[in-house]
Amino acid sequence: KDFSKVIKMLDLEVVPERSLGNEQWEFCLGMPISQAISIVRRHCRAIRNIHLCYCDYDPLALDIIMNLTDDGIRLVFDPQTQRLKIIEVYDLTKVRLKYCGVHFNSPCVSPTNDQIEMSFGATHPGVFDPANQQFILNFRGLSFFFPSNDKLEHNYSHGLGSLQFSNGPPVVSKLCIYIGNSLSETKAPHLPIGCYHGKCYTDKITLVRCDNGTVTGIKVSLYGESGVTI
């Protein structure tokens, strides 16, 4: 193994429905994109090679993506609120991950189905996606994706651990942190209390028009830590 690369790997705590981070910084669901960019700038020696993707011809139509290519992490921001909606780890070979202080993914710990069930528990059998040939193990605010080359359409009802795989136990290819029970229906939450830092933030900007449609001004709604909108 190349231990020089191992030493440089980020070592991060996974918190379902909340965040991914360590003692120095944390990407929190609901945080504005400006704060995520600030984290990357402050820790540029540890977090490098960042790609920011957005739709330039219709910026409010598609999600804004911040891709941490060296670390296999993708941050998905709502295009209208610009708050963090999904935290995705798409390459687990580039980062150490732990839950409640115990690693479930590292150079020494492989994130197999048995390891995930031991670390997080298995409350239900999960879902098989035949179109993409992958098994998805869902917890509230957290989903694990296991790829498979085997045909499993009718044999997975008793859970991932009950299946026999020709190429050995399946290993997590991707995980997602989000709010709620459904990744496909999740939305960016309100700004977390820890992200206010004593400031007010814009909730909504509305054009003020007269009867003939002429714009006469704008109405700005702000909100702060107290939850009061002004």
C-alpha positions in Angstrom: 0.0 0.0 0.0 1.0 3.6 -0.6 1.0 4.8 3.0 1.7 8.4 2.0 -1.8 8.5 0.4 -3.3 6.8 3.4 -2.0 9.5 5.8 -3.6 12.2 3.7 -7.0 10.7 3.6 -9.8 12.7 5.3 -11.1 11.0 8.5 -14.8 12.0 8.8 -17.7 11.3 11.1 -21.0 10.4 9.4 -24.1 11.7 11.2 -27.4 10.6 9.5 -29.8 13.4 8.7 -27.2 16.0 9.7 -23.6 16.1 8.6 -20.2 14.8 7.5 -17.1 16.3 9.1 -14.4 16.2 11.8 -13.2 18.3 14.7 -12.1 21.1 12.5 -15.0 21.5 10.1 -18.4 20.1 9.2 -20.6 20.0 6.1 -24.1 20.3 7.5 -27.3 19.7 5.7 -29.1 23.1 5.2 -25.8 25.1 5.3 -25.5 27.8 2.6 -23.1 27.2 -0.2 -21.1 30.3 0.8 -20.2 28.5 4.1 -19.2 25.3 2.3 -16.9 27.3 0.0 -15.5 29.1 3.1 -14.7 25.7 4.7 -12.9 24.6 1.5 -10.8 27.8 1.4 -9.8 27.6 5.1 -8.7 24.0 4.8 -7.3 24.1 1.3 -4.3 22.0 2.3 -6.5 19.1 3.3 -9.4 19.6 0.8 -8.1 20.1 -2.7 -9.2 19.9 -6.3 -12.8 21.2 -6.0 -15.1 21.4 -9.0 -18.2 23.6 -8.9 -20.9 22.7 -11.4 -24.1 24.6 -12.2 -26.5 25.4 -15.1 -25.3 28.7 -16.5 -28.2 29.2 -18.9 -30.9 28.4 -16.2 -29.2 28.5 -12.8 -32.5 27.9 -10.9 -33.4 24.8 -12.7 -30.7 22.3 -11.7 -28.9 21.4 -8.5 -25.6 23.1 -7.8 -22.8 20.5 -7.3 -19.6 20.9 -5.4 -17.3 18.0 -6.2 -14.4 17.2 -3.9 -12.7 15.0 -6.5 -9.6 14.0 -4.4 -11.9 12.8 -1.6 -14.7 11.2 -3.5 -17.3 13.5 -2.0 -20.1 15.3 -3.7 -22.2 18.1 -2.1 -25.6 18.8 -3.7 -27.2 22.2 -3.2 -30.7 23.3 -3.9 -30.5 25.8 -6.8 -33.0 28.2 -5.4 -32.2 28.3 -1.7 -28.5 27.4 -2.3 -28.6 25.3 0.9 -27.0 21.8 1.2 -29.5 19.1 0.3 -27.5 15.9 -0.1 -24.0 14.8 1.0 -22.8 12.0 -1.2 -19.6 9.9 -0.8 -19.2 8.2 -4.2 -15.6 6.8 -3.8 -15.1 5.2 -0.4 -11.5 4.3 -1.3 -10.5 8.0 -0.9 -11.8 8.7 2.6 -12.0 7.2 6.1 -15.5 7.1 7.5 -16.7 6.4 11.0 -20.0 6.3 12.9 -20.2 7.1 16.7 -16.4 7.3 16.7 -15.9 3.8 15.2 -14.6 3.3 11.6 -16.8 1.4 9.2 -14.6 2.3 6.2 -10.8 2.7 6.2 -7.8 1.1 4.6 -8.1 -1.5 7.3 -11.9 -1.9 7.4 -13.8 -2.8 4.3 -17.5 -1.4 4.1 -19.1 -4.8 3.3 -22.7 -5.5 4.0 -21.8 -7.3 7.2 -19.7 -4.3 8.4 -22.6 -1.9 7.7 -25.1 -4.0 9.5 -22.7 -4.4 12.4 -22.1 -0.6 12.6 -25.6 0.7 11.9 -27.9 -2.3 12.6 -30.3 -3.8 10.1 -33.9 -2.8 10.7 -35.3 -4.0 7.4 -34.1 -5.9 4.3 -33.6 -2.9 2.0 -34.5 -2.4 -1.6 -33.2 -4.0 -4.8 -32.9 -1.8 -7.9 -33.0 -4.2 -10.9 -32.5 -1.5 -13.5 -29.1 -0.6 -12.0 -28.4 -4.0 -10.5 -27.7 -2.6 -7.0 -29.0 -3.2 -3.5 -29.9 -0.1 -1.4 -29.9 -0.3 2.4 -31.9 2.6 3.8 -31.9 4.2 7.2 -33.5 7.4 8.1 -31.4 10.1 6.6 -28.8 7.7 5.3 -28.6 5.2 2.3 -25.9 2.7 1.3 -25.6 1.4 -2.3 -24.2 -2.0 -3.0 -23.5 -2.9 -6.7 -24.1 -6.5 -7.9 -23.4 -8.4 -11.1 -25.7 -11.2 -9.9 -29.3 -11.6 -10.8 -31.2 -11.0 -7.5 -34.7 -9.9 -8.5 -36.6 -12.6 -6.7 -34.3 -13.6 -3.9 -33.6 -10.6 -1.7 -36.7 -10.5 0.6 -34.7 -11.7 3.6 -32.1 -9.0 3.5 -28.7 -8.5 1.9 -26.9 -10.8 4.4 -29.0 -13.8 3.3 -27.9 -13.5 -0.4 -25.1 -15.5 -1.9 -22.7 -13.5 -4.2 -20.4 -15.1 -6.7 -17.7 -12.5 -6.3 -17.6 -12.3 -2.5 -19.6 -10.1 -0.1 -20.8 -6.8 -1.6 -19.0 -3.6 -0.7 -20.6 -0.1 -0.5 -20.0 1.9 -3.7 -21.8 5.0 -2.5 -23.5 6.5 0.5 -25.8 9.5 0.8 -26.8 11.7 3.8 -30.1 13.6 3.6 -33.2 14.6 5.5 -36.1 12.2 5.9 -36.9 8.7 4.7 -36.6 9.1 1.0 -33.5 10.2 -1.0 -35.6 10.9 -4.1 -38.0 13.2 -2.2 -35.6 14.9 0.1 -35.3 18.7 0.3 -32.8 21.1 1.7 -33.7 21.8 5.3 -33.8 25.1 7.0 -30.5 26.7 8.0 -29.1 24.8 11.1 -28.7 26.9 14.3 -24.9 26.4 14.2 -24.7 28.1 10.8 -26.2 31.4 11.7 -23.1 32.9 13.4 -25.1 35.8 14.7 -26.2 36.9 11.2 -29.5 37.2 9.3 -30.1 35.4 6.0 -32.3 35.9 3.1 -35.3 33.7 2.9 -37.1 35.1 -0.1 -36.9 38.1 -2.5 -40.2 39.1 -4.2 -40.7 41.7 -6.9 -43.3 44.4 -6.0 -45.4 45.4 -9.1 -48.1 47.9 -9.6 -51.4 47.1 -11.5 -49.9 47.5 -14.9 -47.1 45.1 -14.1 -44.3 47.7 -13.7 -41.8 46.7 -11.1 -41.7 49.3 -8.3 -39.4 47.6 -5.8 -38.4 44.4 -4.1 -39.5 42.8 -0.8 -36.8 40.9 1.1 -37.7 38.4 3.8 -34.9 37.7 6.3 -34.7 35.2 9.1 -32.4 34.8 12.1 -31.6 32.4 14.9 -34.8 33.1 16.7 -36.8 31.8 13.8 -38.5 35.2 13.3 -38.9 36.3 9.7 -38.8 40.0 9.0 
